Amino acid sequence: MAEETVGLEGLKDAMEGGAAAAAPSTPAEERPATEAKIDALGRSYATGKRKNAIARVWVKRGRGQITVNGRDVETFFARPTLRMIINQPFAVTNRVGQYDVVCSVKGGGLSGQAGALRHGISRALTFFEPELRSTLKSGGFLTRDARVVERKKYGKRKARRSFQFSKR
């Protein structure tokens, strides 16, 4: 019985010591930042999603050219609003004109594709420069906007709209 008590006390000490060892001893500011994820060609890759659109994005140092599906961004996204959405991560982090972006986008419409591209650029920038993560996260660029079109239900005209009621 005495051995069990010693065993339990030893276990309690081990638990307290294990909890103290598991807690980080250095503040968040002193911890080293995660390493950049850059491939052999000097690019960083990320996937961005919005609605039904998926963007595969490669970011590398350059002059600020953005290529979407082999075309220039001005021809692919003709509306200035969509181009503004795409350039938001660079504007927030003061990196306008410092990175080239090559991406392929599929699915959804133009608005969803622009949102997916913005999400992918933001993620790729955090892989290229991990210290930008807090700035992009506070701007809400790293959060995947999960809103998608609601499916149509049977017995309904659309997702929620009922057929017109006729009393007579």
N, C-alpha and C positions, 0 to 999 in steps of 0.2 A: 504494500500500500504506500509506503514511503517512497518507493521508486517511482510510482505513478505521479505522486505529487511533485517530485523533482522534475519528472518528465514534462508535466504540465507547466511548471514554472519556466523550465528551459524553453518550452514551446512559446510561452508568452513573451519571453525575452527575444526569442528569434523573430516573432511577429513584429514586435516594436522595432527591432533593429532592421528588419526587412522593409518596414514601411518608411523608416528614416532613410534607408539606402535608396529606395525607389524614388523618393522625392528629389527633384532637381536641386542641386546645391548652389547653382549659379542663377542669377536673375536672367530674364529673357533677353535683355540687351547684351549680356556678355556671352550668350551661347552663340556658337558659330552658325552663320546662315547656311542653308542647304546649298549644295553645289549646283552649278548650272548644268543643265542637260543639253549639251550641244554635240551634234554628230561630227563625223570626220570632215564634212563639207562646210562646217561652221554654221549650221542651221539648227534651229530648235523647232520641234514639231508638236502640234496640239490639235485636238478635235473640238469644234464648237458646234452646239446644237441650239435650235430655236424652232418651235412648232414642229413641222415635219422636215425641216431643212437640216442638212449635215454639211459642215465645212471642214475640210482637211487643210490645215494651215502650216506652212513652213516660213519661219522668220529668220532673216540673217542681216548682218550689217550691210548698209548700202546707201542709196540716194533717196529712198522714199518711194520707189516704184511699187505699185500693187497690181498684181496680175491675177485675174479670176478666170478660171477655165481657159487659159491661153489668150485671153483678151485683156485689154487695159481696163482699169476700174471705171473710167469715164464712159466707156462704151457699154460695159456690162450693166452698171448701175447708172442710168441716165439721170435719175432724179437727184438733185443736190442733197435732199434730206437723207437719202440712203448713204451717200458718200460721207456725210457728216457723222452718221451713226458709226460707220466703219472706222473713221479716223479718231473717234473719241478716246480710245485707250492711249493713243500717241499724244493727244492734246493734254490729257490729264497728267501723264508722266513726263511731259516736256521732252518728248522724243520724236517730234515731227520731223520727217525727212532724214531720219537716221537709220531706218530699217527698210529693207525690201521684203515684200510679202508675196509669196506664191501660194495660191490656194486652188482647190477644186471644190465646187459646191454642187450639191444635188438635192432634189426634193423641195417641196413647198413652193412658195411664191417669192417674189423679189424682197418683200419686207422680211420674211422669215429667213431668207438667205443672208440678208444684210445683218440681221441680229445674230445668226450663227457665225458669220465671219467675225463680228465684233467679239463674240465669246471666245472664238478660237485664237484671235490675235492676242487677247488679254491673257489667255492661258499660256500661249507660246512665249509672250514677253516675260511672264513669271518664271518660265523654265530657262530663258536666256539670262535674265537678271533677277534673281530671287529677292533682292531688296525692294523691288517694285510691288511685291505682293500686297503689302498693307495699303498702298495708295490705290491699287486697282480694286481691292476688296472693299475698301470704304466707299468707292464709287459705285459698287454693285455690278462690276463688269465680270466678276468670276462666278457669279451665281447663274446657273442655268435656268432660264425662264421656262418653266414646265407647262405653261398653258397651251393646250392644244384644242382643236375643234371637237366639240362634243358630238358623239355618234348619234345617228338617227335611230329612234325607237320605233318598234312596230306599233301600229294603231295610231301613229302620229304623222302629221304632214312633214315636220322637220324634227329636230331634236326634242323640242318642247311644245311646238305649236300644234294645236289640235285641228282637226277638220272643222269646217264651219258648221255650226249647229243650226238645224232647220226644224222649227216646231211643226210646220205644216208643209 
